[in-house]
Amino acid sequence: MFPFGDVNDFNIGMNQEHELFRKSIRQFCEDKLSPIIMEVERTNDIPQNVIDDAKNLGLTGIGIPQEYGGQGGDMRMLVIMSEEISRVLPSFGTMLLVNHLFVDPLIVFGTEDQKSKYVVPVATGKALAAHASTEPGAGSDVAGISTTARKSESGWVLNGRKAFITNADRADFFIASARTSPANPQSRWKGLSTFIVEKGFSGVEIGHKFDVIGLRGEQPNEVIFNDVAVPEENLVGKLDEGFKVVVTTYDYSRILIAAQAVGIAQAAFEMAFNYSTQRKAFEKPLASFEGIAFKISDMLMELEASRLLTYWAAYLADSKRPEFYMASSIAKTYSTETAEKMASLTIKIHGGAGVDRDTGVERLLRDSVITTIYEGANDIQRLTVFRSLLRMISKNLEVS
Ligand SMILES: Cc1cc2nc3c(=O)[nH]c(=O)nc-3n(C[C@H](O)[C@H](O)[C@H](O)COP(=O)(O)OP(=O)(O)OC[C@H]3O[C@@H](n4cnc5c(N)ncnc54)[C@H](O)[C@@H]3O)c2cc1C
């Protein structure tokens, strides 16, 4: 079983509560999201009334403890939500789940005051949040940022420019990383800190909106901090230990990106299968040709493997097992690359109709490519898998 211990390490732990939740999310997606897919593609905007519907249904509170205004629920529920929403409209999932890139670090590292002031409004849907780490000069290299926080009498003064920030134009609150001590070449990850910044703080500017190929409806923006005064009580976690805050957040959130990819792959599979049974060529359905049937079967195999890896990572996270770091990187990498491959195959199975924007097929490819990049590009995940493996070996797990 190396590097795992025994067969029990491969549970996924889904139960009837998870299935009932899945059915209710499916209903929401079919009722509210399916009808607006092409409108969102065209306008590149998600209608506010649909966002309000999600808030009213309590979807902003899933996975957030009830004591902080949330609905409770575990990582498996969040995974189900991400998968089901992304099967229909992945950008809506991104918009909703980016809240967790703000809330989760506060729940783990924040003070009780920070939780009641900032987590509660996000959980209850009164506010929306964003996570500002990436910069024009540093994405994968979290420690390479150049935004600074300078000590002032009452707190900190932030200066810098963040790039590709999802929800920036809608968000009320940001969690932002900044350098608080000079980088030491031997330990560059030290000396970063994370802060809660309100959009209303003087000097916060929402800059250029990126025109990225996919996730139409939720395009990221630049966020610029010009001498932004942040009170001392908005420091999240310990001073100079912000690197840990940021990467711990991604350990959890990349499972949701794996789930997003499973949702896109599911949509691709359904489209490919349906088209192959309905479309005729040479007087027969496409599916009657082995070349097409083999492709459909391969897609199903890889879809279910992705789903199992993702549910497994979520279960390990829910079970507080340290192996979840590795499992979440495995699930993210495998599922996102599967979704990209399946989206491409689905286009080919549709022939010309596959590249006609009006059929809604090619958007799957544009959306899936992004999942291989954000929340830690896949090559970074491969590094994480290998480093986790080395850590497991150093804990005396034997090859058997
Ligand atoms: C639609 C969208 C939304 C986003 N939303 C947010 C957000 O809300 N908040 C936020 O902070 N960021 C966000 N991002 C940014 C995203 O997280 C980064 O784009 C991502 O982390 C990659 O960073 P980068 O673009 O700087 O690429 P780079 O870090 O420059 O990497 C470029 C390539 O080099 C590879 N690479 C880099 N280092 C290594 C290495 N050591 N070994 C092997 N390969 C390596 C990478 O895998 C990648 O393929 C978003 C991005 C997109 C596209």
The ligand as an SDF file (V2000), in Angstrom:
LIG
                    3D

 53 58  0  0  0  0  0  0  0  0999 V2000
   -9.3590   33.1300  -13.5970 C   0  0  0  0  0  0  0  0  0  0  0  0
   -8.3390   33.2620  -12.5370 C   0  0  0  0  0  0  0  0  0  0  0  0
   -8.7310   33.5900  -11.2490 C   0  0  0  0  0  0  0  0  0  0  0  0
   -7.7720   33.7540  -10.2340 C   0  0  0  0  0  0  0  0  0  0  0  0
   -8.1900   34.1320   -8.9730 N   0  0  0  0  0  0  0  0  0  0  0  0
   -7.2520   34.4100   -8.0240 C   0  0  0  0  0  0  0  0  0  0  0  0
   -7.6390   34.9210   -6.7490 C   0  0  0  0  0  0  0  0  0  0  0  0
   -8.8220   35.0820   -6.4440 O   0  0  0  0  0  0  0  0  0  0  0  0
   -6.6730   35.2500   -5.8620 N   0  0  0  0  0  0  0  0  0  0  0  0
   -5.3470   35.0940   -6.1340 C   0  0  0  0  0  0  0  0  0  0  0  0
   -4.5110   35.4220   -5.2800 O   0  0  0  0  0  0  0  0  0  0  0  0
   -4.9380   34.5940   -7.3450 N   0  0  0  0  0  0  0  0  0  0  0  0
   -5.8630   34.2590   -8.2750 C   0  0  0  0  0  0  0  0  0  0  0  0
   -5.4700   33.7710   -9.4990 N   0  0  0  0  0  0  0  0  0  0  0  0
   -4.0520   33.6140   -9.7940 C   0  0  0  0  0  0  0  0  0  0  0  0
   -3.5860   32.1630   -9.8570 C   0  0  0  0  0  0  0  0  0  0  0  0
   -3.6510   31.5810   -8.5890 O   0  0  0  0  0  0  0  0  0  0  0  0
   -2.1880   32.1570  -10.4750 C   0  0  0  0  0  0  0  0  0  0  0  0
   -2.3520   32.4880  -11.8500 O   0  0  0  0  0  0  0  0  0  0  0  0
   -1.4890   30.8200  -10.3310 C   0  0  0  0  0  0  0  0  0  0  0  0
   -1.1400   30.5980   -8.9910 O   0  0  0  0  0  0  0  0  0  0  0  0
   -0.2120   30.7360  -11.1890 C   0  0  0  0  0  0  0  0  0  0  0  0
    0.5900   31.8390  -10.9460 O   0  0  0  0  0  0  0  0  0  0  0  0
    1.1610   32.7070  -12.1790 P   0  0  0  0  0  0  0  0  0  0  0  0
    0.0320   33.0360  -13.0670 O   0  0  0  0  0  0  0  0  0  0  0  0
    1.9360   33.8300  -11.6090 O   0  0  0  0  0  0  0  0  0  0  0  0
    2.1040   31.7230  -12.9530 O   0  0  0  0  0  0  0  0  0  0  0  0
    3.6420   31.4320  -12.6250 P   0  0  0  0  0  0  0  0  0  0  0  0
    3.8120   31.2370  -11.1670 O   0  0  0  0  0  0  0  0  0  0  0  0
    4.4710   32.4650  -13.2810 O   0  0  0  0  0  0  0  0  0  0  0  0
    3.8400   30.0390  -13.3660 O   0  0  0  0  0  0  0  0  0  0  0  0
    3.9060   29.9430  -14.7760 C   0  0  0  0  0  0  0  0  0  0  0  0
    4.1130   28.4700  -15.1390 C   0  0  0  0  0  0  0  0  0  0  0  0
    5.3420   28.0270  -14.5890 O   0  0  0  0  0  0  0  0  0  0  0  0
    5.1340   26.8780  -13.7890 C   0  0  0  0  0  0  0  0  0  0  0  0
    6.0170   26.9310  -12.6100 N   0  0  0  0  0  0  0  0  0  0  0  0
    6.2270   27.9600  -11.7620 C   0  0  0  0  0  0  0  0  0  0  0  0
    7.0960   27.5880  -10.8070 N   0  0  0  0  0  0  0  0  0  0  0  0
    7.4300   26.3090  -11.0500 C   0  0  0  0  0  0  0  0  0  0  0  0
    8.2830   25.3650  -10.4150 C   0  0  0  0  0  0  0  0  0  0  0  0
    8.9500   25.6520   -9.2970 N   0  0  0  0  0  0  0  0  0  0  0  0
    8.3880   24.1210  -10.9590 N   0  0  0  0  0  0  0  0  0  0  0  0
    7.7050   23.7790  -12.0670 C   0  0  0  0  0  0  0  0  0  0  0  0
    6.8820   24.6330  -12.7260 N   0  0  0  0  0  0  0  0  0  0  0  0
    6.7440   25.8810  -12.2110 C   0  0  0  0  0  0  0  0  0  0  0  0
    3.6760   26.9370  -13.3510 C   0  0  0  0  0  0  0  0  0  0  0  0
    3.1750   25.6330  -13.1000 O   0  0  0  0  0  0  0  0  0  0  0  0
    3.0290   27.5600  -14.5780 C   0  0  0  0  0  0  0  0  0  0  0  0
    2.7630   26.5400  -15.5200 O   0  0  0  0  0  0  0  0  0  0  0  0
   -6.4090   33.5570  -10.5170 C   0  0  0  0  0  0  0  0  0  0  0  0
   -6.0150   33.2120  -11.8290 C   0  0  0  0  0  0  0  0  0  0  0  0
   -6.9560   33.0570  -12.8210 C   0  0  0  0  0  0  0  0  0  0  0  0
   -6.4970   32.6860  -14.1960 C   0  0  0  0  0  0  0  0  0  0  0  0
  1  2  1  0
  2  3  1  0
  2 52  2  0
  3  4  2  0
  4  5  1  0
  4 50  1  0
  5  6  2  0
  6  7  1  0
  6 13  1  0
  7  8  2  0
  7  9  1  0
  9 10  1  0
 10 11  2  0
 10 12  1  0
 12 13  2  0
 13 14  1  0
 14 15  1  0
 14 50  1  0
 15 16  1  0
 16 17  1  0
 16 18  1  0
 18 19  1  0
 18 20  1  0
 20 21  1  0
 20 22  1  0
 22 23  1  0
 23 24  1  0
 24 25  2  0
 24 26  1  0
 24 27  1  0
 27 28  1  0
 28 29  2  0
 28 30  1  0
 28 31  1  0
 31 32  1  0
 32 33  1  0
 33 34  1  0
 33 48  1  0
 34 35  1  0
 35 36  1  0
 35 46  1  0
 36 37  1  0
 36 45  1  0
 37 38  2  0
 38 39  1  0
 39 40  1  0
 39 45  2  0
 40 41  1  0
 40 42  2  0
 42 43  1  0
 43 44  2  0
 44 45  1  0
 46 47  1  0
 46 48  1  0
 48 49  1  0
 50 51  2  0
 51 52  1  0
 52 53  1  0
M  END
$$$$
